[in-house]
Amino acid sequence: MSQVNPALIPPGIDPGPAAGGRAATVPAPSTSFSEVLGARTAAVQFSGHALERLRRRGIEVDELSMARLQGGVDRAASKGSRESVVFVDDKAFVVSVRNRTVITAVDSAHMREHVFTNIDSAVIA
């Protein structure tokens, strides 16, 4: 077995028994896999269609509105919803809850003439 040159080992790394050190140990992760997965899937995204509707209709989504939208999607998910309309102030967002993706957005000026179809829940956030 060949010896590892200690100069090639980064500081703070145990070289292990092959290099003449003690058995290597892997530090425990600071967060669990489920926490990392939850953080990656928790953010609400906007589809290309929804982004185009936001732009065309001049709908702005600030941090507070985004947080409320996120909370509405979380509540819909906790009830087992698949497709939901989430109302935030004078805006409505049709959301694929499973994918956590906004499909389209409607402002108050267009809401009167809009029919929401293929949804199984509505949330006032």
Backbone as ProteinMPNN parsed JSONL, in Angstrom:
{"seq_chain_A": "MSQVNPALIPPGIDPGPAAGGRAATVPAPSTSFSEVLGARTAAVQFSGHALERLRRRGIEVDELSMARLQGGVDRAASKGSRESVVFVDDKAFVVSVRNRTVITAVDSAHMREHVFTNIDSAVIA", "coords_chain_A": {"N_chain_A": [[0.844, -1.162, 0.0], [0.556, 2.237, -0.775], [1.918, 5.208, 0.618], [0.354, 8.289, 1.443], [1.207, 11.525, 0.551], [1.548, 13.775, 3.093], [1.539, 16.513, 2.649], [-0.185, 16.915, 0.588], [-2.712, 16.728, 1.572], [-5.614, 18.443, 2.394], [-5.938, 21.016, 4.935], [-7.43, 20.151, 8.083], [-8.631, 17.8, 7.265], [-8.935, 14.431, 7.957], [-6.547, 12.051, 7.228], [-7.005, 9.315, 7.287], [-6.609, 5.672, 7.786], [-5.083, 4.57, 5.691], [-3.213, 6.44, 5.047], [-1.689, 6.525, 7.22], [-2.978, 7.736, 9.305], [-5.714, 8.036, 11.678], [-8.867, 6.195, 11.618], [-11.09, 7.371, 9.187], [-13.765, 9.653, 9.652], [-17.079, 10.616, 8.905], [-18.543, 13.71, 9.091], [-21.663, 14.454, 10.677], [-24.468, 15.521, 8.789], [-25.66, 18.918, 8.791], [-28.279, 19.483, 8.24], [-31.246, 17.616, 7.604], [-32.05, 15.239, 4.995], [-34.739, 15.403, 4.234], [-35.348, 18.0, 5.034], [-33.735, 19.501, 3.314], [-34.81, 18.703, 0.851], [-37.427, 19.623, 1.21], [-36.958, 22.385, 1.333], [-36.12, 22.832, -1.254], [-38.372, 22.265, -2.772], [-40.311, 23.895, -1.802], [-40.588, 26.539, -2.69], [-42.667, 28.68, -4.523], [-43.201, 28.747, -7.97], [-43.339, 30.419, -11.185], [-45.028, 29.776, -14.171], [-44.149, 30.029, -17.681], [-46.332, 31.044, -19.098], [-47.765, 32.266, -17.004], [-45.938, 34.252, -16.247], [-45.966, 35.8, -18.548], [-48.633, 36.72, -18.454], [-48.521, 38.248, -16.092], [-46.768, 40.253, -16.943], [-48.122, 41.355, -19.198], [-50.526, 42.251, -18.082], [-49.678, 43.997, -16.202], [-49.261, 43.25, -13.553], [-47.926, 43.329, -10.391], [-45.845, 41.577, -8.155], [-44.976, 41.763, -5.014], [-42.67, 41.218, -2.224], [-44.208, 40.713, 0.108], [-46.709, 39.983, -0.992], [-45.876, 37.7, -2.361], [-45.103, 36.077, -0.234], [-47.585, 35.705, 0.984], [-48.94, 34.39, -1.077], [-47.394, 32.064, -1.198], [-47.988, 31.048, 1.359], [-50.718, 30.561, 0.998], [-50.649, 28.549, -0.962], [-49.335, 26.598, 0.499], [-51.311, 26.072, 2.441], [-53.37, 25.097, 0.807], [-52.105, 22.788, -0.148], [-51.861, 21.352, 2.226], [-54.434, 20.537, 2.587], [-54.797, 18.745, 0.615], [-55.267, 19.623, -1.963], [-55.175, 19.871, -5.563], [-55.293, 21.561, -7.822], [-55.608, 24.97, -7.521], [-57.187, 28.142, -6.867], [-55.711, 31.003, -5.753], [-56.342, 33.77, -3.882], [-54.955, 36.901, -3.544], [-55.17, 39.858, -2.138], [-56.255, 42.011, -4.591], [-55.753, 40.272, -6.628], [-55.718, 37.183, -8.457], [-54.44, 33.927, -8.457], [-53.977, 31.107, -10.341], [-53.025, 27.968, -9.415], [-50.934, 25.144, -9.761], [-50.916, 22.991, -7.356], [-49.537, 20.676, -6.601], [-47.212, 20.845, -8.182], [-46.355, 23.245, -7.33], [-46.568, 25.574, -8.854], [-47.439, 28.584, -10.39], [-49.972, 28.94, -12.666], [-51.497, 30.792, -14.091], [-52.273, 34.307, -13.857], [-54.494, 36.775, -12.63], [-55.748, 40.053, -12.6], [-57.779, 42.488, -10.802], [-59.182, 43.979, -12.717], [-59.556, 42.223, -14.836], [-60.822, 40.129, -13.682], [-63.617, 40.019, -13.522], [-64.537, 39.115, -15.964], [-63.478, 36.631, -16.122], [-63.391, 33.083, -15.959], [-62.784, 30.544, -13.725], [-61.602, 27.405, -14.219], [-61.309, 23.827, -13.812], [-60.329, 23.622, -11.17], [-59.914, 22.629, -7.757], [-60.112, 23.863, -5.376], [-60.266, 26.929, -3.471], [-58.437, 29.625, -2.146], [-58.172, 32.194, 0.181], [-55.746, 34.349, 0.684]], "CA_chain_A": [[0.0, 0.0, 0.0], [1.391, 3.43, -0.857], [1.679, 6.266, 1.592], [-0.113, 9.554, 0.885], [2.035, 12.655, 0.955], [0.758, 14.635, 3.98], [1.469, 17.878, 2.124], [-1.273, 16.982, -0.39], [-3.996, 16.616, 2.27], [-6.084, 19.762, 2.84], [-6.02, 21.169, 6.387], [-8.696, 19.785, 8.701], [-9.115, 16.518, 6.758], [-8.238, 13.286, 8.529], [-6.098, 11.255, 6.094], [-7.453, 7.931, 7.388], [-5.575, 4.695, 8.091], [-4.223, 4.304, 4.54], [-2.141, 7.43, 5.035], [-1.025, 6.505, 8.506], [-3.779, 8.439, 10.305], [-6.755, 7.212, 12.286], [-9.99, 5.908, 10.739], [-11.808, 8.567, 8.755], [-15.167, 9.752, 10.044], [-17.834, 11.588, 8.121], [-19.344, 14.508, 10.016], [-23.11, 14.407, 10.468], [-24.956, 16.713, 8.094], [-26.329, 19.865, 9.671], [-29.705, 19.433, 7.942], [-31.656, 16.306, 7.104], [-32.405, 15.177, 3.582], [-36.111, 15.891, 4.058], [-35.32, 19.462, 5.152], [-33.167, 20.018, 2.068], [-35.811, 18.469, -0.186], [-38.529, 20.543, 1.468], [-36.533, 23.737, 0.966], [-36.035, 22.913, -2.703], [-39.685, 22.172, -3.4], [-41.258, 24.784, -1.139], [-40.736, 27.819, -3.373], [-43.653, 28.765, -5.594], [-42.618, 29.215, -9.225], [-44.287, 30.917, -12.173], [-44.854, 29.222, -15.513], [-43.941, 31.044, -18.712], [-47.64, 31.654, -19.363], [-48.077, 33.163, -15.887], [-45.045, 35.414, -16.342], [-46.48, 36.631, -19.641], [-49.844, 37.377, -17.949], [-48.085, 39.292, -15.161], [-46.199, 41.352, -17.726], [-49.14, 41.968, -20.048], [-51.558, 42.897, -17.267], [-49.046, 44.932, -15.272], [-49.429, 42.756, -12.184], [-46.669, 43.277, -9.647], [-45.874, 40.688, -6.988], [-43.898, 42.15, -4.101], [-42.279, 40.17, -1.275], [-45.333, 40.399, 0.983], [-47.681, 39.226, -1.793], [-45.281, 36.397, -2.636], [-45.186, 35.308, 1.014], [-48.983, 35.323, 1.169], [-49.207, 33.381, -2.105], [-46.714, 30.862, -0.708], [-48.793, 30.547, 2.469], [-51.956, 30.028, 0.431], [-50.326, 27.279, -1.614], [-49.065, 25.653, 1.593], [-52.593, 25.69, 3.034], [-54.059, 24.239, -0.166], [-51.408, 21.498, -0.156], [-52.165, 20.635, 3.471], [-55.793, 20.0, 2.459], [-54.812, 17.772, -0.471], [-55.675, 20.232, -3.236], [-54.306, 19.651, -6.718], [-55.325, 22.812, -8.581], [-56.297, 25.918, -6.651], [-57.071, 29.568, -7.142], [-55.297, 31.674, -4.523], [-56.609, 35.199, -3.966], [-54.088, 37.772, -2.745], [-55.713, 41.208, -2.347], [-57.089, 42.123, -5.787], [-55.177, 39.402, -7.652], [-56.002, 35.756, -8.34], [-53.396, 33.097, -9.052], [-54.334, 29.706, -10.496], [-51.786, 27.289, -9.054], [-50.805, 23.695, -9.663], [-50.406, 22.851, -5.993], [-48.551, 19.586, -6.591], [-45.968, 21.335, -8.784], [-46.076, 24.54, -6.716], [-46.349, 26.458, -9.994], [-48.542, 29.459, -10.795], [-50.294, 28.682, -14.064], [-51.901, 32.076, -14.652], [-52.57, 35.357, -12.878], [-55.554, 37.686, -13.077], [-55.945, 41.207, -11.719], [-59.193, 42.801, -10.58], [-59.797, 44.485, -13.948], [-59.885, 41.096, -15.709], [-61.458, 39.072, -12.903], [-65.061, 39.974, -13.772], [-64.821, 38.361, -17.186], [-62.703, 35.397, -16.101], [-63.981, 31.896, -15.351], [-61.756, 29.628, -13.277], [-62.02, 26.024, -14.443], [-60.376, 22.752, -13.431], [-59.75, 23.82, -9.842], [-60.629, 21.9, -6.724], [-60.15, 24.637, -4.136], [-59.983, 28.363, -3.517], [-57.81, 30.076, -0.9], [-58.015, 33.63, 0.347], [-54.469, 34.464, 1.444]], "C_chain_A": [[0.894, 1.232, 0.0], [0.981, 4.44, 0.2], [1.25, 7.527, 0.857], [0.781, 10.653, 1.426], [1.191, 13.585, 1.815], [0.626, 16.065, 3.465], [0.312, 18.041, 1.143], [-2.653, 16.921, 0.248], [-4.421, 17.994, 2.765], [-6.164, 19.836, 4.357], [-7.403, 20.786, 6.906], [-9.27, 18.473, 8.237], [-8.266, 15.417, 7.367], [-7.827, 12.374, 7.376], [-6.534, 9.802, 6.158], [-6.306, 6.964, 7.567], [-4.635, 4.427, 6.923], [-3.049, 5.273, 4.491], [-1.442, 7.504, 6.377], [-1.776, 7.244, 9.59], [-4.792, 7.505, 10.929], [-7.905, 7.019, 11.285], [-10.76, 7.193, 10.429], [-13.25, 8.513, 9.232], [-15.821, 10.828, 9.21], [-18.677, 12.389, 9.102], [-20.822, 14.406, 9.667], [-23.554, 15.667, 9.749], [-25.71, 17.623, 9.061], [-27.838, 19.911, 9.422], [-30.038, 18.062, 7.373], [-32.014, 16.4, 5.622], [-33.803, 15.743, 3.355], [-36.184, 17.405, 4.179], [-34.781, 20.098, 3.872], [-34.175, 19.865, 0.944], [-36.977, 19.422, -0.029], [-38.185, 21.96, 1.068], [-36.486, 23.896, -0.541], [-37.403, 22.924, -3.367], [-40.67, 23.197, -2.854], [-41.52, 26.077, -1.914], [-41.773, 27.723, -4.498], [-42.963, 29.373, -6.82], [-43.729, 29.718, -10.141], [-43.986, 30.279, -13.519], [-44.593, 30.369, -16.491], [-45.22, 31.787, -19.036], [-47.988, 32.658, -18.264], [-47.2, 34.41, -15.935], [-45.501, 36.365, -17.44], [-47.738, 37.378, -19.201], [-49.485, 38.488, -16.966], [-47.584, 40.507, -15.934], [-47.285, 42.09, -18.491], [-50.17, 42.752, -19.235], [-50.988, 43.859, -16.238], [-49.211, 44.538, -13.82], [-48.057, 42.667, -11.531], [-46.854, 42.382, -8.424], [-44.682, 41.058, -6.114], [-43.627, 41.017, -3.109], [-43.429, 39.758, -0.36], [-46.389, 39.579, 0.24], [-47.166, 37.826, -2.08], [-45.356, 35.502, -1.395], [-46.617, 34.842, 1.26], [-49.397, 34.26, 0.155], [-48.622, 32.041, -1.669], [-47.524, 30.223, 0.426], [-50.1, 29.938, 1.99], [-51.745, 28.687, -0.238], [-50.037, 26.207, -0.559], [-50.366, 25.156, 2.217], [-53.382, 24.772, 2.099], [-53.422, 22.849, -0.194], [-51.751, 20.684, 1.084], [-53.563, 20.024, 3.445], [-55.915, 18.997, 1.313], [-55.253, 18.323, -1.808], [-54.661, 19.92, -4.338], [-54.172, 20.936, -7.545], [-56.145, 23.802, -7.776], [-56.202, 27.324, -7.226], [-56.79, 30.226, -5.792], [-55.496, 33.167, -4.733], [-55.687, 35.947, -3.011], [-54.497, 39.207, -3.082], [-56.591, 41.216, -3.584], [-56.556, 41.284, -6.946], [-55.573, 37.956, -7.373], [-54.923, 34.996, -9.085], [-53.916, 31.666, -9.126], [-53.031, 28.922, -10.369], [-51.936, 25.776, -9.157], [-50.13, 23.439, -8.33], [-49.326, 21.777, -5.931], [-47.191, 20.047, -7.125], [-45.502, 22.644, -8.173], [-45.744, 25.583, -7.791], [-47.605, 27.266, -10.283], [-48.744, 29.267, -12.29], [-50.702, 29.96, -14.769], [-52.228, 33.038, -13.518], [-53.576, 36.32, -13.483], [-55.65, 38.824, -12.08], [-57.435, 41.533, -11.644], [-59.89, 43.284, -11.847], [-60.243, 43.348, -14.871], [-60.664, 39.997, -14.989], [-62.942, 38.931, -13.221], [-65.393, 39.112, -14.985], [-64.122, 37.008, -17.21], [-63.461, 34.274, -15.391], [-62.835, 30.964, -14.984], [-62.275, 28.206, -13.43], [-60.933, 25.071, -13.97], [-59.641, 23.022, -12.116], [-60.559, 23.026, -8.827], [-60.655, 22.639, -5.398], [-59.874, 26.109, -4.426], [-59.466, 28.764, -2.151], [-57.761, 31.589, -0.906], [-56.816, 33.814, 1.253], [-54.26, 35.869, 1.939]], "O_chain_A": [[1.897, 1.26, 0.713], [-0.178, 4.497, 0.612], [1.736, 7.801, -0.24], [1.073, 10.698, 2.621], [0.208, 14.139, 1.324], [-0.327, 16.756, 3.824], [-0.131, 19.16, 0.886], [-3.66, 17.047, -0.448], [-3.665, 18.648, 3.483], [-6.429, 18.825, 5.008], [-8.417, 21.057, 6.262], [-10.304, 18.047, 8.753], [-7.037, 15.456, 7.304], [-8.691, 11.955, 6.606], [-6.438, 9.104, 5.148], [-5.145, 7.369, 7.509], [-3.476, 4.082, 7.153], [-1.997, 4.943, 3.943], [-0.688, 8.44, 6.64], [-1.265, 7.374, 10.702], [-4.725, 6.294, 10.72], [-7.899, 7.627, 10.215], [-11.038, 7.994, 11.322], [-13.879, 7.456, 9.217], [-15.195, 11.827, 8.854], [-19.447, 11.809, 9.868], [-21.185, 14.287, 8.497], [-23.078, 16.76, 10.055], [-26.318, 17.157, 10.024], [-28.596, 20.332, 10.296], [-29.2, 17.427, 6.733], [-32.247, 17.481, 5.081], [-34.028, 16.48, 2.394], [-36.994, 18.038, 3.502], [-35.305, 21.109, 3.405], [-34.376, 20.794, 0.162], [-37.469, 19.973, -1.014], [-39.027, 22.67, 0.519], [-36.778, 24.973, -1.061], [-37.57, 23.535, -4.422], [-41.763, 23.347, -3.4], [-42.602, 26.649, -1.787], [-41.747, 26.798, -5.31], [-42.245, 30.368, -6.722], [-44.91, 29.469, -9.899], [-42.836, 30.242, -13.957], [-44.794, 31.537, -16.158], [-45.212, 33.004, -19.226], [-48.447, 33.764, -18.549], [-47.684, 35.514, -15.684], [-45.433, 37.584, -17.285], [-47.902, 38.551, -19.537], [-50.086, 39.561, -17.005], [-47.933, 41.645, -15.619], [-47.358, 43.318, -18.438], [-50.629, 43.808, -19.67], [-51.741, 44.472, -15.481], [-49.293, 45.402, -12.947], [-47.147, 42.018, -12.046], [-47.884, 42.428, -7.751], [-43.538, 40.721, -6.42], [-44.285, 39.977, -3.155], [-43.601, 38.571, -0.083], [-46.905, 38.596, 0.773], [-47.933, 36.864, -2.046], [-45.641, 34.309, -1.502], [-46.837, 33.712, 1.695], [-50.126, 33.329, 0.497], [-49.284, 31.007, -1.762], [-47.721, 29.008, 0.449], [-50.543, 28.915, 2.515], [-52.571, 27.784, -0.1], [-50.444, 25.054, -0.706], [-50.512, 23.964, 2.491], [-53.987, 23.795, 2.541], [-54.131, 21.845, -0.257], [-51.914, 19.466, 1.006], [-53.846, 19.094, 4.2], [-56.995, 18.462, 1.063], [-55.584, 17.552, -2.709], [-53.47, 19.735, -4.085], [-53.068, 21.337, -7.914], [-57.272, 23.495, -7.387], [-55.275, 27.655, -7.965], [-57.526, 30.035, -4.824], [-54.906, 33.764, -5.634], [-55.647, 35.656, -1.815], [-54.209, 39.707, -4.17], [-57.587, 40.493, -3.628], [-56.868, 41.551, -8.107], [-55.741, 37.551, -6.223], [-54.536, 35.363, -10.195], [-54.258, 31.074, -8.103], [-52.069, 29.161, -11.098], [-52.927, 25.202, -8.705], [-48.925, 23.642, -8.183], [-48.306, 21.964, -5.269], [-46.148, 19.682, -6.583], [-44.396, 23.108, -8.452], [-44.795, 26.357, -7.667], [-48.698, 26.712, -10.405], [-47.811, 29.413, -13.079], [-50.306, 30.197, -15.91], [-52.433, 32.631, -12.374], [-53.526, 36.639, -14.671], [-55.636, 38.605, -10.869], [-58.249, 40.925, -12.34], [-61.078, 43.019, -12.03], [-61.214, 43.503, -15.611], [-61.115, 39.041, -15.62], [-63.47, 37.82, -13.191], [-66.431, 38.452, -15.013], [-64.171, 36.308, -18.221], [-64.091, 34.491, -14.356], [-62.008, 30.63, -15.833], [-63.287, 27.848, -12.829], [-59.787, 25.467, -13.758], [-58.465, 22.684, -11.976], [-61.749, 22.783, -9.023], [-61.159, 22.117, -4.403], [-59.331, 26.475, -5.468], [-59.974, 28.313, -1.124], [-57.35, 32.197, -1.894], [-56.857, 33.48, 2.437], [-53.253, 36.151, 2.589]]}, "name": "protein", "num_of_chains": 1, "seq": "MSQVNPALIPPGIDPGPAAGGRAATVPAPSTSFSEVLGARTAAVQFSGHALERLRRRGIEVDELSMARLQGGVDRAASKGSRESVVFVDDKAFVVSVRNRTVITAVDSAHMREHVFTNIDSAVIA"}
